[in-house]
Amino acid sequence: MSPINKNHDSYYRSLTRNIVLIVVSVSVIPLILITLTIRHFSQTSFKDNILKYLKVLNKEQNQNINGFLYQRLADISLLMDSYTFDQLANHTFLEERLKSLQKISNYTFVDLGVVDSSGVQLSYAGPFGLKSADYGDAPWFKDAIRSDTYISDVFLGLRDIPHFIVAIKGDHNGSKWLLRGTVDFEKFNSVVQNIRIGETGVAFIFNKKGEIQTNSRLGILLDVEPYTSYLASTTPDAGSETTIRTLKDNGVNIIHVMSRLKNGDWVLAFRQTEQDAYKSLYAVRSLTILIFSIGIVGILMVSAVLARRIVSRIKRVDEEKEILNEKMIEAGKLASIGELAAGIAHEINNPVAVMVEEAGWMQDLIADADPGSIPMVEEFERSLNQIKAQGVRCKQITHKLLSFARKTDPVPKRVNINEVTREAITLCKQRLTSGNVKIQVEFTEGLPPTRISPSETQQILVNLINNAVDALEPKGGIIRISTKREDDYLVVDVSDNGPGIPKSIAPRIFDPFFTTKPVGKGTGLGLSICYGIVKELGGEITVDTEEGVGTSFHVKFPVSKVIEKEAKS
């Protein structure tokens, strides 16, 4: 782990958290606001639609039930209008009318009866044997005799089963009488009980006293207060106007939909729990919450992954920047070393030149002197020759060092590629020896001279040789250097039998500051500089490499046609 990772782990963790928070905030807050807005309006709209539906349903059933009741009145009224009192007072005739009436009304009527003004039944048609029954004290009779038409509440009466009566008042010779019919309670009850909504929605009819006028389909004990208070708070002329109230019953919210029936004497009530009425809404709400939760989890996961990737890239860029800075510092150091080396070479060159000149002058003095006057003259001669030879060698070395350090003029000159290559090998001799590396040279003789910068060419070759030595360390190996001609190019090949370069990074080896060497050992500038120099000289540099086999660099220098012609002539 690099120092930047060690020193900035907390920074990267904080950066990751901040990115996650920003992404989550930007994504989740609008999602929450949109979800809540849609939920509010959809819930309000859904509930309004449900309540409107219940209102419409109540109104339709109100009309159906009222229609049922007043159709029965119409049936009785038609009998009274179609036949005389004497005919209807005849038991046999009334029996025939009952049979006809039952057929056309789907057996809605159970029986028929003609009752005089005192409440005595004058004739009867039906299954209960109620001929001559006295209804003088019956509440229904007292109410019916005072009205032209009458529909009673449900009661048990003489037959001891639930039923209700519809009656029409007539006049015979100045005396009031009633034609009454008993409606089959089950037939009437089925009209109401057919109204069923969801699992808990049921319909009931109550009278003003809070007495239920239908069977309780669910067998539950109903709180009649909402219905009696509704009848008490509304007027009969309200007609079938529908009222909705939501009340609690044993901690459960119950929707009550109510409207008046039978001229305001009855109330038709729908009763359904909110949970059941809004079942679809709650299902959609649960699905929405599930989708919302999945969306939140997805956003969190994506945010975390995205943040890690972004921070990872930032971290990698920071590390590369740090490495680049280190390489820049190293390159500066190398530049300084180059300047220092050039200065030292220049300073050494002067005393070496004096040494060579003095050695020559001493040789001249010995030559002019009497040979017998100088003892051991041969030893002096040998020593002076050695001093002169080594001085010339030092001068050549400093000259090459100055050339490599680019202190000499880089103007292209007419050079022999084999000679320049030999000089580069000489400059690297110490590295080759210390690195246990052997050089195999295969020069093609008779190559034409070319016009290139000797110092720059040496720099290219020295860099390639040093890279090959680095690749072969510490075990050592063989470096093969060859020269040849290919078309209009002179080619110098520098090959090694080292580990090779991985294919994944081979295309990047000429990039500035890219190196496979540890920090502090390589700058990543050598091959980049070589690439630039070769391109400036009009040549090419390529590489062939295979892992486990080795690497070969091919440097092509253009052949100067003018020099080639001069050499031939």
BELJO-V475075 format. One record per residue. N is the residue number from 1. SS is DSSP state (H for helix, E for strand, C for the rest). NEAR is the number of other C-alpha atoms within 12 Angstrom. D_LAST is the distance of its C-alpha to the last C-alpha in whole Angstrom. Layout:
N/SS/NEAR/D_LAST  N/SS/NEAR/D_LAST
This chain:
1/C/11/65  2/C/18/63  3/H/14/65  4/H/21/65  5/H/22/67  6/H/13/69  7/H/15/70  8/H/19/70  9/H/18/72  10/H/13/75  11/H/17/73  12/H/26/71  13/H/21/75  14/H/16/76  15/H/24/73  16/H/27/74  17/H/24/78  18/H/21/77  19/H/25/75  20/H/28/78  21/H/23/80  22/H/20/79  23/H/25/78  24/H/27/81  25/H/20/83  26/H/18/81  27/H/23/81  28/H/26/85  29/H/18/87  30/H/16/86  31/H/23/87  32/H/23/90  33/H/16/91  34/H/17/90  35/H/23/92  36/H/20/95  37/H/14/95  38/H/19/95  39/H/25/98  40/H/17/100  41/H/16/100  42/H/22/100  43/H/24/103  44/H/17/105  45/H/16/104  46/H/23/105  47/H/24/108  48/H/18/109  49/H/19/108  50/H/28/110  51/H/28/113  52/H/18/113  53/H/20/113  54/H/37/116  55/H/29/118  56/H/23/118  57/H/31/119  58/H/40/122  59/H/31/123  60/H/23/122  61/H/34/124  62/H/38/127  63/H/27/127  64/H/24/127  65/H/35/130  66/H/33/132  67/H/20/132  68/H/30/133  69/H/40/136  70/H/25/137  71/H/23/137  72/H/39/139  73/H/33/141  74/H/27/141  75/H/35/142  76/H/42/145  77/H/26/146  78/H/18/145  79/H/34/148  80/H/33/150  81/H/18/150  82/H/15/150  83/C/19/153  84/C/21/156  85/H/30/158  86/H/20/160  87/H/22/158  88/H/35/156  89/H/33/159  90/C/23/159  91/H/27/158  92/H/19/157  93/H/24/155  94/H/34/153  95/H/25/152  96/H/21/151  97/H/33/149  98/H/35/147  99/H/23/146  100/H/21/145  101/H/30/143  102/H/26/141  103/H/15/140  104/H/15/138  105/C/25/137  106/C/18/136  107/C/23/139  108/C/36/138  109/E/39/142  110/E/36/144  111/E/39/147  112/E/49/149  113/E/48/153  114/E/47/155  115/E/39/156  116/E/33/159  117/C/27/160  118/C/23/161  119/C/30/158  120/E/26/160  121/E/31/158  122/E/31/160  123/E/35/158  124/E/35/155  125/E/36/152  126/C/29/150  127/C/17/150  128/C/19/152  129/C/17/155  130/C/24/155  131/C/26/158  132/C/22/161  133/C/24/158  134/E/23/159  135/C/29/156  136/C/20/158  137/C/18/157  138/C/21/154  139/H/18/151  140/H/30/149  141/H/37/152  142/H/22/153  143/H/25/150  144/H/34/150  145/H/34/153  146/C/19/152  147/C/20/149  148/C/21/149  149/E/33/146  150/E/34/145  151/E/40/142  152/C/36/143  153/C/36/141  154/C/34/141  155/E/25/144  156/C/18/146  157/H/24/149  158/H/18/152  159/H/18/149  160/C/11/148  161/C/17/144  162/C/26/142  163/E/32/142  164/E/37/142  165/E/41/145  166/E/43/144  167/E/42/147  168/E/39/148  169/E/34/152  170/E/32/154  171/E/21/158  172/E/20/161  173/C/10/164  174/C/9/163  175/E/15/162  176/E/24/158  177/E/37/157  178/E/45/153  179/E/51/151  180/E/50/149  181/E/44/146  182/E/47/145  183/E/41/141  184/C/31/139  185/H/28/138  186/H/24/135  187/H/27/134  188/H/35/134  189/H/29/132  190/H/22/129  191/H/29/128  192/H/35/128  193/H/28/126  194/C/23/124  195/C/31/122  196/C/25/120  197/E/25/116  198/C/21/114  199/C/18/115  200/C/25/118  201/E/31/119  202/E/36/122  203/E/41/125  204/E/47/128  205/E/47/131  206/E/38/134  207/E/34/137  208/C/31/138  209/C/21/140  210/C/28/137  211/C/25/138  212/E/31/135  213/C/34/136  214/C/36/133  215/C/29/132  216/C/22/130  217/C/24/127  218/C/18/126  219/C/11/129  220/C/14/128  221/C/13/130  222/C/28/129  223/C/22/130  224/C/26/132  225/H/22/132  226/H/32/129  227/H/37/130  228/H/29/134  229/H/21/132  230/H/34/130  231/H/35/133  232/H/21/135  233/H/18/133  234/C/26/132  235/C/21/135  236/H/21/136  237/H/15/134  238/H/22/131  239/C/25/131  240/C/34/128  241/C/28/125  242/C/33/123  243/E/32/123  244/E/30/120  245/E/26/121  246/E/22/119  247/E/21/121  248/E/17/121  249/E/20/123  250/C/11/123  251/C/10/119  252/E/14/118  253/E/19/117  254/E/29/119  255/E/34/118  256/E/39/122  257/E/41/122  258/E/43/125  259/E/49/127  260/E/40/131  261/E/42/132  262/H/34/136  263/H/30/137  264/H/30/135  265/C/35/138  266/E/40/135  267/E/52/131  268/E/52/128  269/E/49/126  270/E/45/123  271/E/43/122  272/E/37/118  273/E/28/116  274/H/30/113  275/H/20/111  276/H/23/112  277/H/33/112  278/C/31/108  279/H/22/107  280/H/19/104  281/H/26/103  282/H/20/103  283/H/16/101  284/H/19/99  285/H/23/99  286/H/15/98  287/H/15/95  288/H/24/94  289/H/19/94  290/H/14/93  291/H/17/90  292/H/25/90  293/H/19/90  294/H/16/87  295/H/21/85  296/H/26/85  297/H/17/84  298/H/19/81  299/H/26/80  300/H/25/81  301/H/18/79  302/H/22/76  303/H/29/76  304/H/26/76  305/H/19/73  306/H/25/71  307/H/29/72  308/H/24/71  309/H/19/67  310/H/23/67  311/H/29/68  312/H/21/66  313/H/17/63  314/H/21/64  315/H/29/64  316/H/21/60  317/H/17/59  318/H/21/61  319/H/24/59  320/H/22/56  321/H/18/56  322/H/20/58  323/H/28/55  324/H/25/52  325/H/20/54  326/H/24/54  327/H/29/50  328/H/24/50  329/H/19/52  330/H/22/50  331/H/26/46  332/H/16/48  333/H/19/49  334/H/21/45  335/H/19/44  336/H/15/46  337/H/16/45  338/H/21/41  339/H/21/42  340/H/18/45  341/H/26/42  342/H/26/39  343/H/21/42  344/H/20/43  345/H/28/39  346/H/27/39  347/H/19/42  348/H/23/42  349/H/26/38  350/H/20/40  351/H/19/43  352/H/27/40  353/H/26/38  354/H/19/41  355/H/25/42  356/H/26/39  357/H/21/39  358/H/19/43  359/H/27/42  360/H/25/40  361/H/18/42  362/H/23/45  363/H/25/42  364/H/16/42  365/H/18/46  366/H/24/47  367/H/18/44  368/H/13/46  369/C/14/50  370/C/11/52  371/H/15/51  372/H/12/54  373/H/11/55  374/C/16/54  375/C/13/55  376/C/13/53  377/H/20/50  378/H/16/47  379/H/14/49  380/H/22/48  381/H/24/44  382/H/17/44  383/H/18/45  384/H/26/43  385/H/24/40  386/H/19/41  387/H/25/41  388/H/26/38  389/H/21/36  390/H/19/38  391/H/27/38  392/H/25/34  393/H/18/34  394/H/25/37  395/H/26/34  396/H/23/32  397/H/27/34  398/H/30/35  399/H/32/32  400/H/34/31  401/H/34/35  402/H/33/34  403/H/32/31  404/H/34/33  405/C/32/36  406/C/25/33  407/C/23/34  408/C/20/31  409/C/16/29  410/C/23/28  411/C/19/25  412/C/22/22  413/E/21/19  414/E/23/16  415/E/29/17  416/C/31/17  417/H/40/20  418/H/33/21  419/H/25/22  420/H/34/24  421/H/38/26  422/H/29/27  423/H/28/28  424/H/35/30  425/H/35/31  426/H/23/32  427/H/30/34  428/C/33/36  429/H/21/37  430/H/17/40  431/H/26/41  432/H/30/40  433/H/20/42  434/H/19/45  435/C/26/45  436/C/21/45  437/E/30/41  438/E/28/39  439/E/29/35  440/E/21/33  441/E/22/30  442/E/20/27  443/C/25/24  444/C/22/21  445/C/17/18  446/C/17/15  447/C/27/15  448/C/33/12  449/C/32/13  450/E/37/15  451/E/30/17  452/E/33/21  453/C/30/24  454/H/40/24  455/H/33/28  456/H/38/29  457/H/46/27  458/H/39/29  459/H/36/32  460/H/41/31  461/H/46/30  462/H/36/33  463/H/32/36  464/H/40/35  465/H/43/35  466/H/34/39  467/H/39/40  468/H/41/39  469/H/38/41  470/H/32/44  471/H/33/44  472/H/31/45  473/C/24/47  474/C/16/50  475/C/17/49  476/C/24/46  477/E/28/43  478/E/30/40  479/E/36/37  480/E/30/33  481/E/33/30  482/E/31/27  483/E/35/24  484/E/28/22  485/E/27/20  486/E/19/22  487/C/13/20  488/C/20/19  489/E/29/20  490/E/37/20  491/E/35/24  492/E/43/26  493/E/39/29  494/E/43/32  495/E/41/35  496/E/40/39  497/C/32/42  498/C/29/44  499/C/25/47  500/C/28/45  501/C/30/45  502/C/19/48  503/H/16/47  504/H/12/50  505/H/17/48  506/H/23/44  507/C/16/43  508/C/20/44  509/C/32/42  510/C/25/40  511/C/21/43  512/C/22/44  513/C/30/46  514/C/27/47  515/C/29/47  516/C/25/49  517/C/21/49  518/C/14/52  519/E/24/53  520/C/20/52  521/C/19/49  522/E/30/47  523/C/33/46  524/C/32/45  525/C/31/42  526/H/32/39  527/H/36/38  528/H/24/39  529/H/28/36  530/H/36/34  531/H/33/34  532/H/23/34  533/H/30/31  534/H/31/29  535/H/22/30  536/H/22/29  537/C/30/25  538/C/24/25  539/C/28/26  540/E/26/29  541/E/35/31  542/E/28/33  543/E/29/36  544/E/25/38  545/E/27/41  546/E/21/44  547/C/20/47  548/C/16/48  549/C/20/44  550/E/26/42  551/E/34/39  552/E/33/36  553/E/38/34  554/E/33/30  555/E/39/28  556/E/38/25  557/E/40/22  558/E/31/20  559/C/30/16  560/C/28/14  561/H/18/12  562/H/16/11  563/H/21/10  564/H/22/9  565/H/13/6  566/H/13/5  567/H/17/6  568/H/12/4  569/C/7/0
